[in-house]
Amino acid sequence: MSMDEKVERLREILRECGSVCIGYSGGVDSVFLAYMAVETLGADRVLAVTGRSAAYPAVQHDVALDCVRRFGIPHDEIETDELSDPDYTANPANRCYYCKSELWPKLQEVARQRGLRTVLDGSNADDAHDYRPGFTAAQEHSVRSPLLEAGLTKDDIRELSRQRGLPTWDQPSAPCLSSRLPYGVAVTPARLRQVEDAETILRDMGFVVFRVRHHDDVLRIEVAPDELPAAERQAARIAGAFHAAALPQPLLDAEGYRRGALNEVLVRIGGSSDPAPAGASGHHARGGGDVALPEHEAAGHHRDICVLAGCSTAGARELAAAARTAGFRYVAIPLDPALRDSAAGAACA
């Protein structure tokens, strides 16, 4: 379908729904959906509802409220309590299922009380190709996904948002803070606060597309590939800011941010299932053809980060295949100047 046909299909779906209660995070998709619902159905038949908890980023809340004010979107907020669910806080691969199983019944109740016929989410056509356990919860609670049903991709939604003057059109994706914790690292309010504090530091330094992943003993920073040189140049500044905020040691992921990276670990890339033990300086492993790992350390809750000191991100990227063959999931360099200049890993400088 052409873009115009997709938009017309979206309008048809919204009219079929009659009146709607929208799960509204303030992200690119939910803002566009809420805007289109108001335009198509009228404000009196639309309510955008934000579910708030410790996992919801404050910066996203600011965007959500700004768009509500600017575009006349009827809005309400509810508190969600997913952090009281041990199935959620254990952080299994289907963590999102438990989150959405908490959210959707509450939105269904809001819809019932307000006399709204249909609960909607902002899933788009691209989401159908990723691992999304929250879809199951949505289906169980009869939640519809009009953007997905209309075949609208993320790029479509960004372009349509730009045409309509929505400030979110070029906004980086901002999923919940729990998505920053690799599966198996327990979700706690303290860890969520540390992630948010770390991301605020990076945002204030001018970085645009990034994630801070909490691995319990370290924070692994993923920035967009074109921002990696800037992150390396500001290594000491970043490390100093993290130290001043009493945050765990920062590591810079050598491969940078890429969408869906969290789910990469659901498919074992190869090699040993037991990565090198903690403090494995001097450990050597061979993989990736004739490439051997230089001296390195293992970090992270699962000891799944290969830390190469004395190395640039470019040099570390060249060793990624060897690291994965050795059982590591990620390759990173330390940002603390004292660690960056250590002897370990000097061979790849």
C-alpha positions as CSV (number, residue, x, y, z in Angstrom):
1,M,0.0,0.0,0.0
2,S,1.0,3.6,-0.5
3,M,1.5,5.9,2.5
4,D,-1.9,7.5,1.8
5,E,-3.6,4.1,1.7
6,K,-2.0,3.1,5.0
7,V,-3.2,6.3,6.6
8,E,-6.8,5.8,5.2
9,R,-6.7,2.3,6.5
10,L,-5.6,3.6,10.0
11,R,-8.6,6.0,9.9
12,E,-10.9,3.1,9.0
13,I,-9.6,1.0,11.9
14,L,-10.1,3.9,14.4
15,R,-13.6,4.5,13.2
16,E,-14.3,0.7,13.6
17,C,-13.1,1.1,17.2
18,G,-15.6,3.8,17.9
19,S,-14.0,5.3,21.0
20,V,-10.6,4.5,22.3
21,C,-8.3,4.3,25.4
22,I,-4.7,4.4,24.2
23,G,-1.7,3.1,26.1
24,Y,0.4,6.3,25.9
25,S,4.1,6.5,26.7
26,G,5.0,9.7,24.8
27,G,7.1,7.7,22.3
28,V,7.0,8.2,18.5
29,D,4.3,5.6,18.0
30,S,1.9,6.4,20.8
31,V,2.0,10.2,20.2
32,F,1.2,9.7,16.5
33,L,-1.6,7.2,17.3
34,A,-3.2,9.6,19.9
35,Y,-2.9,12.5,17.5
36,M,-4.6,10.6,14.7
37,A,-7.3,9.3,17.0
38,V,-8.2,12.8,18.1
39,E,-8.1,14.0,14.5
40,T,-10.3,11.1,13.3
41,L,-12.7,10.5,16.2
42,G,-12.7,13.8,18.0
43,A,-11.3,14.5,21.5
44,D,-14.4,13.5,23.3
45,R,-14.0,9.9,22.1
46,V,-10.3,9.5,22.9
47,L,-8.3,9.1,26.1
48,A,-4.5,8.6,26.2
49,V,-3.4,6.9,29.4
50,T,0.2,6.8,30.8
51,G,1.1,4.0,33.1
52,R,3.7,5.2,35.6
53,S,6.2,3.3,37.7
54,A,9.9,3.3,38.5
55,A,10.6,1.8,35.1
56,Y,9.1,4.7,33.2
57,P,11.8,7.3,32.2
58,A,11.2,10.8,33.5
59,V,12.4,12.3,30.2
60,Q,9.7,10.3,28.3
61,H,7.1,11.6,30.8
62,D,8.1,15.2,29.9
63,V,7.6,14.5,26.2
64,A,4.3,12.9,26.8
65,L,2.9,15.8,28.7
66,D,4.3,18.4,26.2
67,C,2.5,16.6,23.4
68,V,-0.7,16.4,25.4
69,R,-0.7,20.1,25.9
70,R,0.3,21.1,22.4
71,F,-2.1,18.9,20.5
72,G,-5.1,18.8,22.8
73,I,-4.9,15.1,23.5
74,P,-7.2,14.1,26.5
75,H,-4.9,12.4,29.0
76,D,-4.8,10.6,32.3
77,E,-2.2,8.7,34.4
78,I,-2.4,5.6,36.4
79,E,0.2,3.9,38.7
80,T,1.3,0.4,37.7
81,D,2.8,-2.1,40.1
82,E,4.8,-4.5,38.0
83,L,7.8,-4.2,40.4
84,S,5.8,-6.0,43.0
85,D,5.5,-9.1,40.7
86,P,8.4,-11.5,41.3
87,D,7.9,-12.9,37.8
88,Y,8.7,-9.5,36.4
89,T,11.5,-8.5,38.7
90,A,13.3,-11.8,38.0
91,N,13.8,-10.3,34.5
92,P,13.1,-13.4,32.4
93,A,13.1,-13.2,28.6
94,N,9.4,-12.7,28.6
95,R,9.5,-9.9,31.2
96,C,7.4,-7.6,29.0
97,Y,4.5,-10.1,29.2
98,Y,4.2,-9.6,33.0
99,C,4.5,-5.8,32.6
100,K,1.7,-5.7,30.0
101,S,-0.4,-8.2,32.0
102,E,-0.3,-5.5,34.8
103,L,-1.0,-2.6,32.5
104,W,-3.8,-3.8,30.2
105,P,-6.3,-4.8,32.8
106,K,-5.9,-1.4,34.4
107,L,-6.5,0.3,31.1
108,Q,-9.5,-1.9,30.4
109,E,-11.0,-0.8,33.7
110,V,-10.3,2.9,32.8
111,A,-12.0,2.3,29.5
112,R,-15.0,0.7,31.1
113,Q,-15.3,3.6,33.6
114,R,-15.1,6.2,30.9
115,G,-17.4,4.4,28.5
116,L,-14.7,3.9,25.8
117,R,-15.1,0.8,23.6
118,T,-11.6,-0.2,22.6
119,V,-8.1,-0.3,24.2
120,L,-5.2,0.4,21.8
121,D,-1.5,0.1,21.8
122,G,1.2,1.8,19.6
123,S,2.8,-1.3,18.2
124,N,3.8,-0.8,14.5
125,A,4.5,-3.1,11.6
126,D,8.2,-3.4,12.4
127,D,7.4,-4.8,15.8
128,A,5.9,-7.9,14.2
129,H,9.4,-9.0,13.2
130,D,11.0,-8.7,16.7
131,Y,10.6,-10.8,19.9
132,R,7.7,-9.1,21.6
133,P,6.2,-11.1,24.5
134,G,4.0,-8.1,25.3
135,F,1.9,-9.0,22.2
136,T,0.6,-12.1,24.0
137,A,-0.6,-10.0,26.9
138,A,-2.3,-7.6,24.5
139,Q,-4.1,-10.4,22.7
140,E,-5.2,-11.9,26.0
141,H,-6.8,-8.6,26.9
142,S,-8.3,-7.8,23.4
143,V,-6.0,-4.8,22.9
144,R,-5.8,-3.7,19.2
145,S,-2.7,-2.3,17.4
146,P,-4.0,0.0,14.7
147,L,-0.6,1.1,13.4
148,L,0.4,-2.5,12.9
149,E,-2.9,-3.5,11.4
150,A,-2.6,-0.6,8.9
151,G,0.9,-1.7,7.9
152,L,2.7,1.4,9.1
153,T,6.4,1.0,9.8
154,K,8.5,3.1,12.2
155,D,9.9,5.0,9.2
156,D,6.3,5.7,8.0
157,I,5.3,6.9,11.4
158,R,8.3,9.2,11.6
159,E,7.6,10.7,8.2
160,L,3.9,11.2,8.9
161,S,4.7,12.7,12.3
162,R,7.2,15.1,10.6
163,Q,4.5,16.2,8.1
164,R,2.1,16.9,11.0
165,G,4.6,18.9,13.1
166,L,4.8,16.3,15.9
167,P,8.1,16.9,17.8
168,T,8.6,13.2,18.3
169,W,9.2,12.5,14.6
170,D,12.9,12.2,15.1
171,Q,12.9,11.2,18.8
172,P,15.1,8.2,19.6
173,S,13.1,5.1,20.7
174,A,12.8,5.1,24.5
175,P,11.5,1.8,25.9
176,C,11.1,1.3,29.7
177,L,14.2,1.4,31.9
178,S,13.9,-2.3,32.7
179,S,14.9,-3.0,29.1
180,R,18.4,-1.7,30.0
181,L,18.9,-4.8,32.3
182,P,20.0,-7.9,30.5
183,Y,17.8,-10.9,31.0
184,G,18.5,-12.5,34.4
185,V,19.7,-9.3,36.1
186,A,17.0,-8.6,38.7
187,V,14.9,-5.5,38.2
188,T,15.2,-3.3,41.3
189,P,14.3,0.4,41.9
190,A,18.0,1.1,42.7
191,R,19.2,-0.3,39.4
192,L,16.6,1.6,37.5
193,R,17.6,4.8,39.2
194,Q,21.3,4.2,38.3
195,V,20.4,3.6,34.6
196,E,18.3,6.8,34.5
197,D,21.0,8.9,36.2
198,A,23.6,7.5,33.8
199,E,21.5,8.2,30.7
200,T,20.8,11.7,32.0
201,I,24.6,12.3,32.2
202,L,25.1,11.2,28.6
203,R,22.1,13.2,27.3
204,D,23.5,16.3,29.0
205,M,26.8,15.7,27.3
206,G,25.1,15.9,23.9
207,F,24.7,12.2,23.0
208,V,21.5,11.5,21.2
209,V,21.1,7.7,20.5
210,F,22.3,5.5,23.3
211,R,21.5,3.0,26.0
212,V,23.1,2.3,29.3
213,R,22.9,-1.4,30.1
214,H,23.1,-2.4,33.8
215,H,25.2,-5.6,34.4
216,D,25.2,-5.3,38.2
217,D,29.0,-4.6,38.6
218,V,29.4,-2.4,35.5
219,L,27.3,-0.1,33.2
220,R,27.8,-0.9,29.5
221,I,27.2,2.1,27.3
222,E,25.9,1.6,23.8
223,V,26.0,4.8,21.6
224,A,25.1,5.1,18.0
225,P,28.1,4.0,15.8
226,D,28.6,7.6,14.5
227,E,28.9,8.8,18.1
228,L,31.5,6.3,19.2
229,P,34.5,8.6,18.4
230,A,32.9,11.3,20.5
231,A,32.4,8.9,23.4
232,E,36.0,7.8,23.2
233,R,37.2,11.4,23.2
234,Q,35.1,12.1,26.3
235,A,36.1,8.9,28.0
236,A,37.7,10.6,31.1
237,R,34.8,13.0,31.4
238,I,32.2,10.3,31.3
239,A,34.0,8.2,33.8
240,G,34.4,11.1,36.1
241,A,30.7,12.0,35.9
242,F,29.7,8.4,36.6
243,H,32.1,8.3,39.6
244,A,30.8,11.5,41.0
245,A,27.3,10.1,40.8
246,A,28.4,7.0,42.6
247,L,27.5,4.8,39.6
248,P,29.2,1.5,38.7
249,Q,32.2,1.5,36.4
250,P,31.3,2.5,32.8
251,L,32.4,0.4,29.8
252,L,31.9,1.5,26.2
253,D,30.4,-1.2,23.9
254,A,32.7,-1.5,20.9
255,E,29.9,-2.3,18.5
256,G,27.6,0.5,19.4
257,Y,23.8,0.8,19.8
258,R,21.7,-1.4,17.5
259,R,18.0,-2.0,17.7
260,G,17.0,-5.3,19.3
261,A,20.5,-5.9,20.8
262,L,18.9,-7.2,24.0
263,N,17.3,-10.1,22.2
264,E,20.5,-11.1,20.5
265,V,21.3,-13.2,23.5
266,L,18.2,-15.3,23.0
267,V,20.1,-17.1,20.1
268,R,23.5,-18.4,21.2
269,I,26.1,-17.1,18.8
270,G,28.5,-20.0,19.3
271,G,31.4,-21.2,21.4
272,S,31.5,-22.1,25.1
273,S,28.4,-21.6,27.2
274,D,30.6,-20.6,30.2
275,P,32.5,-17.4,29.5
276,A,35.8,-16.6,31.1
277,P,35.7,-16.3,34.9
278,A,36.0,-13.0,36.7
279,G,39.4,-11.5,36.7
280,A,40.5,-13.6,33.8
281,S,43.5,-11.4,32.9
282,G,45.8,-13.3,30.7
283,H,43.1,-15.7,29.5
284,H,43.6,-16.5,25.9
285,A,41.0,-17.9,23.5
286,R,41.1,-18.5,19.8
287,G,38.2,-17.9,17.4
288,G,37.1,-15.9,14.4
289,G,39.5,-17.7,12.1
290,D,43.1,-17.0,13.1
291,V,42.3,-14.1,15.4
292,A,43.3,-14.7,19.1
293,L,42.1,-12.6,22.0
294,P,44.8,-10.6,23.7
295,E,44.8,-10.4,27.5
296,H,41.4,-9.3,28.8
297,E,39.0,-9.2,31.8
298,A,35.5,-10.6,32.1
299,A,32.8,-8.4,33.6
300,G,29.1,-8.3,34.1
301,H,26.6,-10.3,36.2
302,H,26.9,-13.2,33.9
303,R,30.6,-12.6,33.2
304,D,29.5,-12.1,29.6
305,I,31.5,-8.9,28.7
306,C,35.0,-9.2,27.3
307,V,36.8,-6.0,28.5
308,L,39.8,-5.0,26.4
309,A,41.9,-2.3,27.9
310,G,44.5,-0.3,26.0
311,C,42.3,-0.8,22.9
312,S,40.2,1.5,20.7
313,T,36.6,0.5,19.8
314,A,37.7,-0.2,16.3
315,G,40.4,-2.6,17.5
316,A,37.9,-4.2,19.9
317,R,35.4,-4.6,17.1
318,E,37.9,-6.6,15.1
319,L,38.0,-9.1,18.0
320,A,34.3,-9.4,18.4
321,A,34.1,-12.8,16.6
322,A,36.9,-14.2,18.7
323,A,35.3,-13.0,21.9
324,R,32.0,-14.6,21.0
325,T,33.7,-17.9,20.1
326,A,35.2,-17.7,23.6
327,G,31.7,-17.4,25.1
328,F,31.3,-13.7,25.5
329,R,28.2,-11.8,24.4
330,Y,29.6,-8.3,24.3
331,V,33.0,-6.6,23.7
332,A,33.8,-3.3,25.4
333,I,36.6,-1.0,26.5
334,P,36.9,0.7,29.9
335,L,36.4,4.5,30.0
336,D,38.3,5.1,33.3
337,P,41.7,6.4,32.2
338,A,43.6,4.2,34.8
339,L,41.9,1.1,33.4
340,R,42.3,2.2,29.7
341,D,46.0,2.5,30.1
342,S,46.6,-0.8,31.9
343,A,48.8,-3.5,30.5
344,A,45.9,-5.8,29.7
345,G,44.9,-5.7,26.1
346,A,47.8,-3.4,25.1
347,A,48.5,-5.7,22.1
348,C,45.4,-4.4,20.3
349,A,46.0,-0.7,20.9
